[in-house]
Amino acid sequence: MTSRPSYKQRLAKKAERQRDYRRRIKKENRPTRNDITATLFHYMVRRTDKIDEWKKFNGLMSKVTDALVERGFDRAASEKAIDSLVDRIVDGQEFRRRLPPEDA
């Protein structure tokens, strides 16, 4: 019977896999799911503001808030976070891609 690797060994292996993954993503210049979702959200807000369809957008954000609450997040905090993001985008804040740490 083989012994199971220690907790520290498993964590070290996991960290190495993550570093390899980040290197590969950076090398391929491939967007992550977070890059895609942030870009989509930014586009949706800008488009909604341009065509003035806030009723539809707010209905969708209500469903997003419901889903966040189902995942255990606080409703008021979720609404505040969404409103804050929307306000910054409407006020002209440009989308900035978050880059992984240099050592990754």
C-alpha positions in Angstrom: 0.0 0.0 0.0 1.4 3.4 -1.0 1.3 6.3 1.4 -0.6 9.4 0.5 1.4 12.6 -0.1 1.4 14.9 2.9 -0.8 18.0 2.9 2.2 20.3 2.3 3.3 18.1 -0.7 -0.2 18.3 -2.2 -0.3 22.1 -1.7 3.2 22.4 -3.3 2.0 20.3 -6.3 -1.1 22.4 -6.6 0.8 25.6 -6.5 3.2 24.3 -9.2 0.2 23.4 -11.4 -1.2 26.9 -10.9 2.1 28.5 -11.8 2.4 26.4 -15.0 -1.2 27.2 -15.9 -0.6 31.0 -15.5 2.6 30.8 -17.5 0.8 28.9 -20.3 -2.1 31.4 -20.3 0.4 34.4 -20.4 2.4 32.8 -23.2 -0.7 32.1 -25.3 -2.1 35.6 -24.5 -5.4 33.8 -23.8 -8.1 35.5 -21.8 -9.3 33.9 -18.6 -12.9 33.5 -17.7 -12.6 36.6 -15.5 -11.2 38.6 -18.4 -14.2 37.5 -20.5 -16.9 38.2 -17.9 -15.4 41.6 -17.0 -15.3 42.6 -20.7 -18.8 41.4 -21.3 -20.1 43.3 -18.2 -18.3 46.5 -19.3 -19.7 46.1 -22.8 -23.3 45.5 -21.5 -23.2 48.6 -19.3 -21.8 50.8 -22.1 -24.3 49.5 -24.6 -27.2 49.9 -22.2 -26.2 53.5 -21.4 -25.9 54.2 -25.1 -29.3 52.9 -26.1 -30.9 53.8 -22.8 -32.4 50.4 -22.0 -31.9 50.5 -18.2 -35.2 48.7 -17.5 -34.0 45.6 -19.2 -30.5 45.9 -17.7 -31.9 46.4 -14.2 -34.1 43.3 -14.6 -31.1 41.2 -15.6 -29.1 42.6 -12.7 -31.9 41.7 -10.3 -31.6 38.1 -11.5 -27.8 38.3 -11.1 -28.3 39.5 -7.6 -30.7 36.7 -6.8 -28.1 34.2 -8.1 -25.4 35.8 -5.9 -27.7 35.6 -2.8 -28.3 31.9 -3.6 -24.5 31.5 -3.6 -24.4 33.0 0.0 -23.7 36.6 -0.7 -25.5 39.4 1.0 -28.3 41.0 -1.1 -27.6 44.6 -0.1 -23.8 44.2 -0.5 -24.3 42.6 -3.9 -26.6 45.4 -5.1 -24.1 48.0 -3.8 -21.2 46.2 -5.6 -23.1 46.0 -8.9 -24.3 49.7 -8.7 -20.7 50.8 -7.9 -19.3 49.0 -11.0 -22.1 50.4 -13.2 -21.6 53.9 -11.9 -17.8 53.8 -12.6 -18.3 52.5 -16.1 -21.1 55.0 -16.9 -18.8 57.8 -15.6 -16.2 56.8 -18.1 -13.8 54.6 -16.3 -12.1 52.5 -18.9 -11.9 48.8 -18.6 -8.4 47.8 -17.5 -7.2 44.2 -17.8 -5.9 42.8 -14.6 -2.6 41.2 -15.3 -1.3 38.2 -13.3 1.6 38.7 -11.0 5.0 38.9 -12.7 6.3 35.8 -11.0 3.4 33.7 -12.2 
